[in-house]
Structures are given as C-alpha cells and as structure tokens.
Amino acid sequence: MTFKKTLLASVIGAVVTGTALLPMTASAETLRIGYAADPETLDIHEQLSGGMLRFSHLAFDPLIRWTKDFQFEPRLATEWEQVDENTTRMTLREGVTFHSGNEFTAQDVVWTIERLKESPDYKAIFEPIASAEAIDDYTVEIVTTEPYPLLLNLATYIFPLDSEFYSGDTEDGNAKSEIVKAGNSYASRNVSGTGPFIVTDRRQGVRVDFKRFEDYWDTESEGNVTEIVLTPISENASRVAALLSGGVDFIDAVPPNDLERVREAQGVNLIEVPGTRIIGLQLNEDRVEAFQDARVRQAVDLAINQEGIADRLMRGFATPAGQLSPEGYTGYNPDLTPRFDIERAKELMAEAGYEDGFSVEMIAPNNRYVNDAQIAQAVANMLAQINITVNLRTMPLAQYWPEYDDRGSDIAMVGWHADTEDTANFFQYLTFCNDEETGAGQYNYGNYCNEEIDALVTEADSETDLEKRAEMLQQAEAMLYEDVGFITLHWQNLAYAAAEGVDIEPIVNAIDFPYLGDLVINRGND
C-alpha cells in the first residue's frame, strides 16, 4: 500500500473533554506514549513551544538537526557552504516526498522561510534572514542582513512545509497558509510534512494517533515503530502509574519524587539528561507600577530561595540559576549565582516605598514544567515574607498559553529552552523590548525594556569572532542580573522512562526533542 497522492494526514482537531482510554494491547512496533501534554495545534508555526517542536520532529524533518553532543547532522539539507559573509548555499536531499504525495523541492524551503518570518512566534529569531532563493530544485541560498554566526542553528528549526498543500483558499475563503494564534485555521487542522509519521487521528487533550509514512525518505534509519498512540497524561502520578502498570511504553517528565521508584522498578528503564531549559518568572510592569522599580524587582529575586526549591521540591533534579544561560552556553557567566537574602529584600522594599507591600495575581501552568504548580505556590509563600500577597491561579497548558499571550496577570511563570542552543535567544524572546513588527520580546510577558542590553545582544549576533561574542553575551547576562529583567529559578533536568525493550537512550537528548523516527523496539518474547 502506498500513501502517495493520498492525504491521510488531514484531520480535524477538536477539543474533547473526558478521560482517554489507554490501549490494552500493542504490537512490537506500536509505541504508546504518555506525555505530560499533547501538541497544541498541527500548525508548527503557530506556537513556539517544546511540545510543538517535538511534534515537528514526528510529522516533519528539519534541514539539519542536533546530535546528542550538539553537532550538526544533515537531514533535508545534505551539504552547506558559505558563499560569502552573508550568503549560505544549501544542497537539498533529492527523492523526498511529502505526506500528500507532492515532491519536496527548494521552493518549499523558500516558502517555509517566508512563512516563518511572518509567524508572530518565530519572526524574531528569523529576522537576521534577509531572503531565501531557490537556485534550482535542490539548491537554496539563504542571505542574512549582515554576517550572522548562528545560521546553521536556525536551520535546525526550518521544517519545510508542503507549499502546494498549504497554498490557496479554503471553502470559506480563508488562506490555507494563514497563521492563527489559538484559532481554527486550515493549518491548525491539517498537516503534510516529510517526517516519519503521519497524523491519522487527533482529539485535542485526549489522544493523537500516528502511522509510519511508508514513503519516508530515511531508509537507513533502524527505527521500527509503525504506529504511535500519544495520550496526554498531565498528572505526574497517573503518568508514572500508566508506565509501571504497562498502560504505556514511554513517558516524559518523570517527577523528582518518583525518580527512585521508577529507577528501582522491574521492567522499566529510567533515563536522566541534564537540561538547559530555564524556569523563571516575569513581572508585568505595565500592570504593576512597583515592578518598574529595579529595587522591587531585586527584592522579589532576593526573596526567592532557588536552592531550596531545587533541593526540596525538585529533589535535586534541577540546577539553581542566577542567569538565563546554563553552563556550556556561550554567554554563561560563572560569577552570577542565586542570591537568596530575605533581610536585604525587605530593606529594598522599604527603600522603594513598599514596606507594607501590595497584592498581585500570578498565573502558572500545572502540566507543562516539572512540579510547576508546586513551585508557583512555593514562590507565592516566599513573596509573602516581603508583604507581597499573591493570588495564584494554575491551569492546564491549553488554557495557560492564551492567558499568557493576553498578558492579563501581574506575574507569570515561563520555561524557555533556547531554540538556537545559544544565549542570545533567551534575551531575544524573554527580555527584549517588545516590538510587534520584528517579533522581539514575543514572550516578554513583563514588558521589561532595557535598550542598552538589547543593543549589546544585537551587536553580539553579528560578531563572527566567537570569543569576543561570548564576552559580550556574558556582559549582557551581568547587566540583566543587576537590573533583574527576569526572575530565574532553575534549569530543569530531563527524565524519561520506558518499558524494557523500548530503547529510548539513543533518541533522547538535552534539547528535549526525542527522535522517535529512529526508535528501535525489541520486546523479545513479550
């Protein structure tokens, strides 16, 4: 059977309430996943999040991808060369077919880059790209506005879309290529990629089914998974119980308090990976005048015991953070450490005229980050010590992102993994002054703005002397540390677990995007 010219991936994603029934049996090639959350949409340019990037590696392929040791691996691009200081030429893989049956060509890459530059969530990191041109069917040249040291990093987030499939209008007269945040667009309901799996059914918040794409180009992959059933299980205890009982084969986000239990369980394997995702808080300066005062922001930072959270709530499964960049990143500054000091925090509140404190509303997800709701509650309790009363609301991710995008609360929790595996990305999205035209500060919920820091990071992004660039980014981290434009909590480690015979170790990584197309299942006589 062939899927050419047959669209099996066009499915309607409807939000359904209720409890998903886990499959009772599975063949050796069926993988049953219990993730903390499912993809928010089928449009990979609608929402920049970890869940969507995981989905991208299932239904799509990037031009190049990261290896476990942060090297570049060819995927849809087989070769690349620097033509001049602003131009990179990429040779594309021939004989690749989209799920729709359309042929993959350079025009699809050009079309995808142009769409990325229009995406509210992506246009900031793709701003350095001035143009992309198809030289022939299998050659594309990407031109940057100025010398840019991270173009290959960006290429890991270019998952070519089927330009023919997404072109034209729907029966309702809407453009199929339209990007609608948290909306009901053609692209949010239909998908045609080049990836190893086709979406065959999707019920938002309940279940997503995938089937192996029979015409998948990567015939050298040893991956033998033919079907995937992804069931979102937001409750940590339920997710672990599903694995230990045999209800699912593979889970993410094993909670810290269950690590030892899973490690010692028979028939399952635990894989722990040091993480690079920063977990932190943003103070909304547009809603709370006090947060415009650096002394108040410093007081909030000083009132939070990052080491206590990492030790007691995360059970050591996190590294307390005093900056955005984890160790190993270009901008990591070893001098910047957590600085918990309640007495100094109280002094700063008094100096700023807020000794009696004030009340705020805080939002946080309850199924996105490890122990996110518990961490938010702990922070609320800590801020009470400096007379900041917190009305905390936690909610599922599907509800959280629309509220976050509206920026209608005073404090918000967010986690961020640098999409380019580089320090500058943290700043560009989380702390840059908001600019709707360029997309800078897209996730700057706090409306913080420090033009001096922005200018320094922007300058660093055109510096090809990597040693000098590192010094500039380390300086930016020091400036942000002093001005407290973002409240850092910790870098979240990663923990996965899988049933015996489901060999996840080779396909999981620090960037938290398991390459399930390469997964090998060997259940033996089970």
N, C-alpha and C positions, 0 to 999 in steps of 0.2 A: 504494500500500500504506500502511496506517496502523497505528500501534502502540497505538492506544487499546484499552484493555481487554485488551491482550496484554502479558504480562510477559516481555520478552526479557532483563531485567537480573538475573534470579535465577540466579546461577551459583555453583558450589561452588569455593572457592579451596583447592587442596591444595598443600602444599609438595612440589615436584618437584626432584630433583637432575638435573644434566646440563647440557648446553650448548644454548641456544636457537638454532635455525636462523633466520637473518635472511631476510626475504622477498627474492626475487631481482628482482621487478618490482613496480611500483606505478603506479596511475593518477594523473592530475594532482591528484585530490582525496584521495589516500591519504597520510597523514603517518606516516613510520616514525621513531620516536623511540628514541634510545639514551640513557637516563638512568642516572646512577650507581646508582640504586636504584629499586625499584618500591614502590607503596603497601603498607604492612604489613598492611592489612586493608581491608575495604569499609565498616566502621563508622567514620564520620568523627568520632565522639565517643569512640572507644576510645583513640586515641593522638593527642596533640597534637604534631605534628611537621611539618616543611616538606613532606615527601613526602605526608602526608595532606591538607594544605591545598591542595597542587597538585591532588590528586585531587578535592578538594571543588569546585574551580572547573571540573572536567570534567563530573562527574555531577550537580552541584547548582548552585544560584545563591544568592548571599548577598542579604540585604535591600538593602545598599548595598555598593559596593566602592571601593577606592582607585584614583585615576588616577595617571598616572606622576609628577605633581607633588604627590602626597599631598593631593588634594582628594577630596571625596565624590561618587560617581556613583550615581544611582538604579538599582536593579536590581529586585528583587521588591517593594521599597518605592518608591513614586513620589514621595511627599511626606512631610514630617515637621514637626511643630511642638511647641514647648514649651508645655504646658498650664499647668503651674505649676512650681515649682522642683524638684519630684521626679517629674513626670509628662511623658512624651513620647508624642505620638499619631502613629502612622504609618498612612498610607494605602497599601494594597497594590494591586498590579497585578491587574487582572481578566483572565479568559480564559487563565490559565496552567494547564497540565496536567502532572501527574506522569508519569513513565515508565509507571506502572501503568495510567494512564488516569483516575485519580482527580483531581478538581478541587482546585486549591490555594486554601485559604481562611485566614482569620485563625486558625482553630483549629489549623492546622498550625504556625503560628508560636508560639502559646502552648505547644503540646505540645513543640515543639523546645526552647524556652527552659527548660521544666521539666526536660527530659532533660539539657540542658547543665548545669543546676545540680546534677544527680546524678552527672555524669561525674567520676571522680577527676582527670582531666587538665584539666577546664575549670571546675570549680566555684569555684576560687579567683578567677578573673577575672570570673566571673558572680555572685559573692557580693553586689556592690552592687545587683543587681536583686532587689527585694522581691517583685514579682509582674508577671504579664502577663495582660491580659484582652482577649478578643475583644469589641469593642463591636458589631460586625456582621460580616458575612462578609469585608469588605475593610477593616476598621479595627481596629487593635490599639493598646492603651495599655500602655506599659511604665512601671512605677513603681519608682523606686530608693529605697533605705532612707534616703538623705539626698541633698542636692544632689551630683550626680556629673558632672564635666566631660567624661567620656570615653564617654558612652553611644553616640554615633554611631560611635566607634572600635570598640566592642564589636559593633555591628550588622554590621560587615564580616565578623564571624565567626559570624553566625547564618545558617546554610544550612538553610532549612526542610526538614524531613523529612516524608515522606508518613505522617501519623499513622495513617490507616486501614490502610495496608500493614504498618506495624510494630506494630500492636496485636493483642492476642490471644495465644494459645499455639501452640507448635509441636506436632507429633505426639508428641514426647517429654514434653510438659507444661511446657516452659520458655517463659518470656515472650519474645515476639519482640523486645521493646524492651530486653531485658537487655543491659547493657554488661559484657563480659568481657575483662579485660586479657590479651592474648596467648592468648586462648581460642578456642573453637569455638562461637560463638554464631550465631543466625539473622542478626543484623545484620552480622556479620563476613563472611557468605557471600552475602547478598542486598542489593540496593540498588534504591531507587526515589526518584529526585530529579527536579528540574525542569530540570537542566542540559542543555547542548547535546549531550552524548554519553551513550549507553547502554553499559554494560559487557556485552559479548557472550561473552567467554571470559576466564578468569583462571587462570593456573598460577603460583602463588607462586614468585617468584625466577626465573621463566623468561620469562613473557610476559603482557601484558594487552591484550586487543583491545576496541576501542570502535567504535560505529557512531553516525552522526549521528541525533539524535532528530528524526523528521520533523515532530512536532508542537511543536517548540521555539518558545517564545513570541517570541523576539527576531528577528522577520523583517526588522528594519532592519540587522542585522549583515551585513557583507560577507563574513564568513567562509565559505569554500567547502570546508573539509575535511569529507569524508563518512565517512572511516574513519581510525582511528588504531591503529597497532601499536606498543605500548610494550615495548621489550626492555631489561631491566636489564643494564648492562654495567659492572661495578664497577671493572674495571681501566682506569686512565686511558689507557694506550697503546692498548688494544683499542678503547676508545670513540672515540678520535681516528681510529684506523685505519679503523673502520667508516664514519665520515663521509667521510674522504678517498677511500675506495675506492667510495663510492656505496652501501654496505650500509644506511645510514640517512640520513635527511634532516636530522635536528636532534639536537644533543646539548647537554647541560648540563655544567657543571663542567669546562670546558676547563682542564687543568692548567697552572700557570705556565710550566713548561719547554717546553710546546708552543704557547704563545701566538704566538710569532713564526712558527713553522712553519705554523700554521693561517692566520694573517694573510696570509702570502705565497702560500698555496696557490691554485691555479686552481679556479674553480667553487664556492667556498665563501666565506661571509662570517662574520667574527668580530664579535660584539657584546659590549662590555665595559660593565659597570654598577657604579658604586661601591656597596659593600654596607653593610648595617647589622647583620649577624649577628656577635655576639661569639663568639669561640672562647676557651675557657678550661678551667681545671682546678678540681676540687673535692676538698678534703682531708677525709677521713672521720674526724671527731673521735670518733665512737663506737667506732671500731676502733683508732685510734692515739692514745694519750694525749698524745703530744708535740704533736699538731696542735691540742690545746686551748689551747696556749700561743701567744699572739699573736706572740711573738718568733720562734717556729719558723715560723709562717705567713709572717711578714715575711721570714725568711731564704729560704724557698722562693721567694717572689716575687723577691727580690733576686738569686737565683742564676740566674734565667731571663733570657736575653738576647732580649727580644721583638723588638728591632730587627734582631738577627742572623737570627732566624727569618724575619721578613718580607722581609729583603733576600736571604738565601741560599736558603732553602727555598721561599719564596713568590715569588721573583724580582720583588719589588716589587708583587706582586698582593695586597697586604694593607696595612692601616694599623696599626702597633703601637699597643696600647691600654694605658692606665693606669686605665681605668674601664669601666663597663658601657655608658654612653651614647655613641653616636657623635656627631660634630659635627652639629648640626641638631636633635637631640633636646632636649626641654625641660630635662632635667637635666644636659646636657653641661657639664662644668666644665673650662675651659681650663688650670687650674693643675695638673691631675692627669695626669702623664705617666709612661711607663715609667721604672724606676729601677734598672737592672742595676748591681750592685755586689757582686762576689764577696767581697771582703775584709770588707765590712760584714756580709754574710750569715754568714761564718764567725764573726765576733765575736758575732752574735746567737745562733748555735747554741751557742757556748761559755757565754754568759750564761745560757741556758736549761738548761744542764747536759747538752747533747747534742753536745759537741765531737767525740766518737767516732762520732756518727751512729747510724743504725738502718736496718733493711730494711723495704721496703713492697712491696705488689703494686699495679700500676696497670693499668687497662683502658682501651682506646680502640677506636673503630670503625676499620675500614680501607676503608670505601667510602661514608662519609657527608659528610665535610668535605674540602676540598681539601688533599691531602697529609697527611691526618690521622695515618696510621701513622708517616710520616717525622717529623712534628712531635713525636709522642709519644716516639719514640726519641731525638730531639734533646733533649727535656726530661729524659729519663732520664739521658742523658750529662751534662747540665749539673748535675743534682742530685748526681751522684757527686762533684762538686767540693767539696760540703759534707758528704760522707760519708753521704749518703742513697743506699742501694743500692736500685735499682728493678727488680723483676721485672715486665717489661712483657708483657701479652697483648693482641694486637689481633685483631679478629674482624669478620665481616660484620654489617651493621646488624640483620638479622633475629635474630641471636644476641645482639647487643650490648644491645638495649633490655631484654629480660628480665633480663639480668645487672645492668644499670643499675638497674632497678626493685627488685631484691633488695638493692642496696647492700651487696654482699658483698666488696668490694675496698676498698683503702685510698685510692686516688686514681683519679679518673675524668675523662675528657675529655668536654666537652659543648659544643655550639654552641647559641646561642639568638638567635632573631630575635623582637623584641618584637611579640607578636600585636596589640597595640593601637597600634603605632608610637609608643610612649610609654615614658619612663624607668621609671615605676612597675612596669611589667610585668616587667622584669628582676628587680627585688627580690622581687616577689610570688612568683615561681616559683623563683628560683635561690638566694635568701638568707634569705627569711623563715623564722622559727622554724617547724618542722614542726607542722602541725595537720591531722590526718586529717579532722576534722569539717568544717572550712571549705575544705580543699584548699590552704591556704597552704603554701608550701615544697614543693610537689609534686615539684619537680626539685632540691631542696636535698639533693643526694647526700651532702654533707659533714656534714649535721646541725648546721651552724653556726647560732648563735642570738644575735642582738643585739636585745633588745626595744626599746631606745631608737631604733635605726634603723627598726624595724618601725613604731613609733608615729608617727615623723615622716613616713614614706611614706604611712601610712594617713590621717594628717591632711591631707596634700597631696592625696589622692584625693577629698576633699570640699571642696577650696578652689576656688571658681569664679573668683577673681582670678588670672588666668593668670600674671601677673608674680610675684606672691607665691608661687604654686605652683612656679614654676621655681626660685626661690631656695631653697625647702625641699628640692626634689629635688637641687639642686646640693650642698646641705649634706649630704644623705644619701650622695651619692657620695663626698664628702670623708671622712665618717666610715667608710665601708666601705673606702676606700683606706688609712686608718690602721690599721684593725683586720684588714685582709686577709681578708675573709669569702669572697672568690672570687679566684682567680688569673686575671687577664685576660692573654690573649696578643695577639690582634689582631682587627680587624674584617675579615672575609673578603669580598673583592670577588667579583663575579659575572662569569662569562664564558660566553656561549653561542656556538654556531656552527651554521650551517645551509647547506644546498645553495643554489646560485644559484636564485632564483625562489621560495624559501620565505622570505617577508618577515616575519622574526621581530622586527625592530626595534620596530614599534608595539605588540607584545603582550608584551614582556618588561619587567621593572620591578625596582626596588630591593628589593621585598619577596619576590622570587624565586617568584612565582606566575604563570607565563605564562598569558595569557588565550587559550587555544588555540581557543576557540569563535569568536574574531574573526580568526583567522589566515587570510591570503589566500595561496594558492599560485598562481603564474603561471610555469609551466615553459617557456613559449614553444613552440618546435618540438621540445622534447625528447620 
